[in-house]
């Protein structure tokens, strides 16, 4: 590895293995917290140095995810303050970006599985391999040391170089463009763990699966994973155009949640409020009826892939099949989700939290992409100075169906 003072313009490439001291990055600072379109700005910052088991990657393209909408807003977590509280030496800025494709540019002294020049995609979870819980056998993604790179951790992919742990590198699917390769890992591996990581509630041949936000990042991946595993994906969306997207990906049926018969979204009325509860049940039963029509059977979903949270959990718990699972990875619409416990215990349903994925699950999802079973569903590619615009669209739920990417060092 060599290094030097020259700052490389976007579109200009240093010799392989040459690491400049500075780089361009799309940066959030706490004084800009607020609407994503204004929170990100391109700045010149230092290039991070890889530790012994770390890798420096020349970023070709980066994926857009909801987590950096939260980072830009500065809520529910002020990621810069949280890091600086844990370690005052941390910089007073955040470089987001939890998905990337790129080229390994430098490796630490103990790295053995990748080498300079390898074309890779990056997964977003890192952890301390020596953490006591991991040493005691915990799944690393459940470790108290687990962090999301480009969100909880700094030096994400909205920059010319990014720094990751070695096990975050996976082979880039050879047939994909840099942009498509950058778009799928975070949502794909999250959906994969939700659907395949919680035995015995994993997708089996003929299992109907309810997928909220079917045209979103998670949903687009989930539809394809369920289909590839022999299940029956049924998606929920909020517009006709989004229905079309889900059918193209392989959904057996799609429900439009804006149907006026569904009057029940949001929190449950108190169970002592008989009238309010009956009214809620009317809307929920209309949804259940639509589900049965679309599936062609009265069986409930064996798995409900949840992420909206507050607005949908009461419905998810009601419609889920006996001994089925509601598996949730977010609370996009709110965190105070009501559960009518009667359905949970009497019908022996499982409400399971799930967060990203471990390295094996990332590898299994990546293999499905390499095999052509899962398409990244890349909808739109943005220029590097449009990081804020892409996140603003996502914040306003006006982004196109599927996954979005940013060109960093890749040329248009
Ligand atoms: P996305 O592409 O924006 O998709 C979210 C979808 O949710 C939208 O397409 C929208 O579809 C649907 N939605 C919005 N409001 C809704 C409501 N009131 N009721 C039902 N559906 C609603 O986002 P994503 O990338 O799929 O991520 C979704 C959430 O999961 C985010 O909060 C993200 O931070 C989280 N997430 C967590 C993890 C993790 O590891 N824990 C990983 C990935 C993502 P319609 O309007 O068409 O219904």
Boltz pocket constraint, residues with backbone or C-beta under 6 A from the ligand:
constraints:
  - pocket:
      binder: B
      contacts: [[A, 64], [A, 65], [A, 66], [A, 67], [A, 186], [A, 187], [A, 190], [A, 212], [A, 213], [A, 214], [A, 215], [A, 216], [A, 217], [A, 218], [A, 219], [A, 236], [A, 237], [A, 238], [A, 239], [A, 242], [A, 257], [A, 307], [A, 308], [A, 311], [A, 312], [A, 329], [A, 330], [A, 331], [A, 332], [A, 333], [A, 354], [A, 355], [A, 356], [A, 357], [A, 394], [A, 397], [A, 402]]
      max_distance: 6.0
